[in-house]
Amino acid sequence: MKILKIQTALFTKNLNISDDYAKSEILIEIKKDIAAIFDGNPNIIPIPNDAPAEIPRIILNSKNSSYSCNISLNRTDVFLNKQEEPNGDILDKQKENVSKIFNFIKNRGAIINRIGFVVFYEEENEDNINFIKSNYLKDGILDDLKELVIRYNKEETSLAEISNLNNIIEISALKNKKIINFFTDINTLAENMAEKNFDYANFEKIIDFAISANKKISSAFPAIK
C-alpha cells in the first residue's frame, strides 16, 4: 500500500481572519514562523467577510507542491501530497508540518476542538474486486461486481481521557481500474466539540495514535484489525 496523500484537519473556533487586515497579519507571521514548509506564494482569497466559515481565506503551498494548507474560519486542513519515500517517513513528516500549524493557530488564541487524520493509499492489483471479496466476504455472494466498497467505523477508547475517536477504514475497487483504493480516517468525535479545547500534549497523543495505527494497518493489509 503506497500513500498517495495525507490530510490533517484542525477544527477551530475564534480564529480571527475575517478581514483583510487580519489576513495580512497572519501572512506576516507565517513568513516568520513556518515559511520553511510553505515557501510558495500564499494566496489570500478575495471573498466577503461574511462568506460561509468553511470557505478558505488563505491558501499556502510549498514551491515543490508537496505541501499545502487551507485556512478557513472554522477549520485548517494541512496536506502532504505523494512523495517517493517510505510510508512511515511520510507519516512522521506530516506530524512535523501539522505541529507547526497547530502551534501557530494556538498562539493566535484560537480554540482547536476537533482533530482528524486521514491517509489515502493505493495498491496495484490486477484482480482487485475478487481480492477484496476473498479477504472480507463469504464465497458465493455478490458475484460479477462492477464496483465494491467496504467501510466501517470502530470507536477507539484508548485515549478516552482526551477524547474517544472514530477509527474509519474504507476499501474500494472498480472493475476497470486495476488498483485497490484504501483510506483511514481517525478523528475526535464531532458531538464533543463544544466541550473540547485541545492543547499540544493532547494533539500529540492523538496524532501519534493515528500514525501508529496507520503503520500497523498498511503493513498488515489485507489482514487489518
C-alpha positions in Angstrom: 0.0 0.0 0.0 1.5 3.3 -1.1 0.4 6.6 0.5 -1.0 9.0 -2.1 -1.9 11.8 0.3 -2.4 12.7 3.9 -4.9 15.3 5.1 -5.0 16.6 8.7 -7.9 18.7 9.8 -7.8 21.1 12.8 -11.3 22.4 13.6 -11.1 25.8 15.1 -13.1 28.5 17.0 -12.3 32.1 17.4 -9.6 32.2 14.7 -9.6 35.9 13.6 -9.1 36.1 9.9 -12.4 37.7 8.9 -11.0 40.9 7.4 -8.1 41.8 5.1 -6.0 43.3 7.9 -6.2 40.0 9.9 -5.3 38.0 6.8 -2.3 40.2 6.1 -1.2 40.0 9.7 -1.3 36.2 9.5 0.8 36.1 6.4 3.5 38.2 8.0 3.6 35.8 11.0 3.6 32.7 8.6 6.6 34.1 6.8 8.4 34.4 10.1 7.3 31.1 11.7 6.6 28.4 9.1 7.8 29.7 5.7 10.4 26.9 5.6 7.5 24.5 4.9 5.1 26.7 2.9 7.7 28.5 0.9 5.5 29.1 -2.2 3.5 32.3 -2.8 0.5 32.4 -0.4 -3.0 33.2 -1.7 -5.5 35.4 0.1 -8.9 34.6 -1.3 -10.9 37.7 -2.1 -14.3 36.9 -0.5 -16.7 38.9 1.6 -16.1 38.8 5.3 -19.5 37.3 5.9 -18.9 34.4 3.5 -19.5 30.9 4.9 -17.0 29.9 7.6 -15.8 26.8 5.8 -14.6 28.7 2.7 -10.7 29.1 2.8 -9.5 32.6 3.5 -5.8 31.8 3.0 -4.1 29.0 0.9 -0.5 28.1 1.5 1.8 26.0 -0.7 5.3 24.7 -1.0 7.3 25.5 -4.1 7.6 21.8 -5.0 3.8 21.2 -4.4 4.5 18.6 -1.7 2.7 20.6 1.0 -0.4 22.8 1.1 -2.7 24.3 3.7 -6.1 25.8 3.6 -7.1 28.1 6.4 -10.7 29.0 7.0 -12.6 30.4 10.0 -13.7 27.0 11.4 -11.0 24.6 10.1 -7.5 24.4 8.8 -6.5 21.5 6.5 -2.9 20.5 6.1 -2.0 18.3 3.1 1.0 16.2 2.3 1.0 15.0 -1.3 2.5 11.9 -2.8 6.3 11.5 -2.3 8.7 8.7 -3.1 9.5 8.0 0.5 8.7 5.1 2.9 5.2 5.4 4.3 6.4 5.8 7.9 8.7 8.7 6.9 5.8 10.5 5.2 3.5 10.0 8.3 6.2 11.4 10.6 6.8 14.3 8.2 3.1 15.2 8.3 3.2 15.3 12.1 6.1 17.7 11.9 4.3 20.0 9.5 1.0 19.9 11.3 2.7 20.5 14.7 3.9 23.9 13.4 0.5 24.8 12.1 -1.2 23.7 15.4 1.1 25.9 17.5 0.7 28.8 15.1 -3.1 28.7 15.4 -3.0 28.2 19.2 -0.6 31.1 19.6 -3.2 33.4 17.9 -5.7 32.5 20.7 -7.9 30.1 18.8 -9.6 27.1 20.2 -9.0 23.7 18.5 -11.9 21.5 19.3 -11.6 18.6 16.9 -8.7 16.8 15.1 -8.8 14.5 12.1 -6.0 12.5 10.4 -6.9 11.0 7.0 -4.5 8.8 4.9 -5.2 7.8 1.3 -3.5 4.7 0.0 -3.3 2.8 -3.3 -2.2 -0.7 -4.2 -1.9 -2.1 -7.7 -3.9 -5.4 -8.1 -5.0 -7.0 -11.3 -7.8 -8.9 -9.6 -8.8 -6.1 -7.2 -12.5 -6.8 -6.6 -12.0 -10.5 -6.2 -9.1 -9.8 -3.9 -11.3 -7.8 -1.6 -14.1 -10.3 -1.7 -11.8 -13.2 -0.9 -10.4 -11.4 2.2 -13.6 -9.8 3.6 -16.7 -11.5 2.2 -18.1 -15.1 2.2 -17.8 -17.1 -1.0 -20.6 -17.2 -3.5 -22.2 -13.8 -2.8 -22.0 -10.5 -4.7 -20.7 -12.0 -7.9 -19.7 -10.1 -11.1 -19.4 -6.8 -9.5 -18.6 -3.5 -11.2 -17.6 -1.8 -8.0 -17.1 -2.8 -4.4 -16.8 -0.6 -1.3 -16.3 -1.8 2.3 -16.5 0.8 5.0 -16.6 0.5 8.8 -16.1 2.7 11.8 -14.8 1.4 15.1 -14.9 3.7 18.1 -11.5 3.9 19.8 -11.4 4.4 23.5 -7.7 4.1 24.4 -7.4 7.9 24.6 -10.7 8.3 26.5 -9.0 10.8 28.9 -8.6 13.1 25.9 -11.4 12.1 23.6 -12.9 8.9 22.1 -12.0 8.5 18.4 -13.7 7.4 15.3 -11.5 4.9 13.5 -12.8 4.6 10.0 -11.5 2.4 7.2 -12.8 2.2 3.7 -11.6 -0.2 1.0 -12.8 0.2 -2.6 -12.2 -1.1 -6.1 -13.6 -0.5 -9.6 -13.6 -3.4 -12.2 -11.9 -1.4 -15.0 -9.2 0.0 -12.7 -6.6 -2.5 -11.6 -6.0 -0.9 -8.2 -7.3 -1.0 -4.7 -8.1 2.3 -3.0 -7.9 2.4 0.7 -8.2 5.2 3.3 -8.2 5.6 7.1 -9.8 8.4 8.9 -9.1 8.7 12.6 -10.8 11.7 14.2 -12.1 13.0 17.5 -15.9 12.9 17.9 -17.9 15.8 16.4 -20.5 15.6 19.1 -17.9 16.6 21.7 -16.6 19.7 20.0 -18.5 22.1 22.3 -16.6 21.0 25.3 -13.1 20.5 23.8 -10.1 22.7 23.6 -7.1 20.6 22.8 -3.6 21.6 23.9 -0.4 20.5 22.2 0.0 17.4 24.5 -3.5 16.3 23.5 -2.7 16.9 19.9 0.5 14.9 20.0 -1.2 11.9 21.6 -4.0 11.9 19.0 -1.6 12.2 16.1 0.8 9.6 17.5 -2.1 7.2 17.8 -3.2 7.8 14.3 0.4 7.4 12.9 0.9 4.1 14.9 -2.5 2.8 13.7 -1.7 3.6 10.1 1.7 1.9 10.3 0.2 -1.2 11.6 -2.7 -1.2 9.1 -0.6 -0.5 6.0 2.0 -3.2 6.9 -0.7 -5.8 7.7 -3.0 -5.2 4.7 -5.2 -7.1 3.9 -5.2 -8.6 7.5 -6.3 -5.3 9.0 -7.6 -5.1 12.6 
